[in-house]
Every structure is written in structure tokens, then in C-alpha cells.
């Protein structure tokens, strides 16, 4: 089974235009993501999927493979699906495609390894990594996608609103969706053919398409705090963490 990591990235982000190439300690955001993913010894290939020549050129400078895609994709999963179809070596149905968002700047190799191990043990067609929310303001931030799940680790709902409610329990633990999602190659291909769904459009969360079509979606958890760079403020938070992060020394 091959493990292929595809990182979707585009310059035209509505909330933070140009963020893939925004500077963080002298390294562009998307390069941090790719280099950190490449630290996993379980990954066979790391590539950036993009419709922007600027991103592809920067990737080349840092020795990272870039796969050019169309500029029509509304969802990152669709961009990843196209990128996979353009790989030189065709994937098998059981191969694992790890989609890591191009703004998931604090991703660690352990996060990827955890998804890989869970896939090998449980054989779920799609698995989303969740990280614990420690910053109270993140719970109410619509840029942070919250997730509630069942005791057997199946996703129940994704929302930009604060879930679960802290009305009765102020200390309720909450988790956010990270941009680290593992798909079997066959499921990713199926997902790209599914029609978009009402809640997916309302929340602007593509994983709701899985739930609304009645398909199982497994979640696993990390207690490590993550910061996805959705808006410029997030980049400053990430810079502060990166300045003390030992992993940076392995690729910077």
C-alpha cells in the first residue's frame, strides 16, 4: 500500500489572499507544510497540488514536487482528486491518499503517522484528524471548524458555530477539524463524483458531503494544539509556535 501526501494550495483565498507564500520565519507557509509532511518516514510521496504558477515555482526552488491543476475547483478535495489522477504511477484502490491543507502549518509527522496507522488497523475509507481546542476564543471563531463525534469515533457534525454547547458544562472538551484527512484512493475518487449537499454549502465544510450522503467518516484525535492559517492573525500565532518548535530545525 502506497501512502501519498497531497497538499492543495491556491493564492486566491477569500480570507487571506496569497497565504501559501506568506512568510513564516523566512519560509513560505506551504513550504513549511510540505517539509513537515516529508519528515514522516511512512510517506512515499509528498506533492503540492496548485493552479498557481507562483506556488509551483516556489516549490521547485525548495525541491518539492508540484502538480498543476485546474483553477475551477471549489473544494480542496476536488483539487486533490485531480492531482492524484495526474500522478505518473497510477494508484491502487487501497492506496492511502493523505490530504494535508496547505495552511496546516503546524502539522507534525506523528499526525500523519497516526492517520496511516488507524487506516491500516481499521480500514475506514476516510479518516479526519481532530485537534483539541485550548484557546477559548477559537470555540466561537467561525474560521475554526468544530466537530462532534460518537463514542465509536464516527463524526456526527462539523460546524463553524460553537459545538458542543458549554451551556451546562463550561469545561466541556471540544475539538476542531484539522486539514489532515486520509482517504482510500477508491473513496476519494467516489467522493469527487458526489453532488454537493445543503449543509456542506451552509457550513462550507466539504466533509459534511460525506455525512449527508450517509457514508461513514471516522475521526481520530490529537491533544497537540494546531493552528491553521485562515486569516493573517493566525500566521502571527503560528510564527510564535514555530519559533520554539524543534521540528523546524530538521528542515529549515
Residue, then its C-alpha position, 0 to 999 in steps of 0.5 A: x500500500x502506497x501512502x501519498x501526501x497531497x497538499x492543495x494550495x491556491x493564492x486566491x483565498x477569500x480570507x487571506x489572499x496569497x497565504x501559501x507564500x506568506x512568510x513564516x520565519x523566512x519560509x513560505x507557509x506551504x513550504x513549511x507544510x510540505x517539509x513537515x509532511x516529508x519528515x514522516x518516514x511512512x510517506x512515499x510521496x509528498x506533492x503540492x497540488x496548485x493552479x498557481x504558477x507562483x506556488x509551483x515555482x516556489x516549490x521547485x526552488x525548495x525541491x518539492x514536487x508540484x502538480x498543476x491543476x485546474x483553477x475551477x475547483x471549489x473544494x480542496x478535495x476536488x483539487x486533490x482528486x485531480x492531482x492524484x489522477x495526474x500522478x505518473x504511477x497510477x494508484x491502487x484502490x487501497x492506496x492511502x491518499x493523505x490530504x494535508x491543507x496547505x495552511x496546516x502549518x503546524x502539522x507534525x509527522x506523528x499526525x500523519x503517522x497516526x492517520x496511516x496507522x488507524x487506516x491500516x488497523x481499521x480500514x475506514x475509507x476516510x479518516x479526519x484528524x481532530x485537534x483539541x481546542x485550548x484557546x477559548x476564543x477559537x470555540x466561537x471563531x467561525x474560521x475554526x471548524x468544530x466537530x462532534x463525534x460518537x463514542x465509536x469515533x464516527x463524526x456526527x457534525x462539523x460546524x463553524x458555530x460553537x459545538x458542543x454547547x458549554x451551556x451546562x458544562x463550561x469545561x466541556x472538551x471540544x475539538x476542531x477539524x484539522x486539514x489532515x484527512x486520509x482517504x482510500x484512493x477508491x473513496x476519494x475518487x467516489x467522493x469527487x463524483x458526489x453532488x454537493x449537499x445543503x449543509x456542506x454549502x451552509x457550513x462550507x465544510x466539504x466533509x459534511x458531503x460525506x455525512x449527508x450522503x450517509x457514508x461513514x467518516x471516522x475521526x481520530x484525535x490529537x491533544x497537540x494544539x494546531x493552528x491553521x492559517x485562515x486569516x493573517x492573525x493566525x500566521x502571527x500565532x503560528x510564527x510564535x509556535x514555530x519559533x520554539x518548535x524543534x521540528x523546524x530545525x530538521x528542515x529549515 
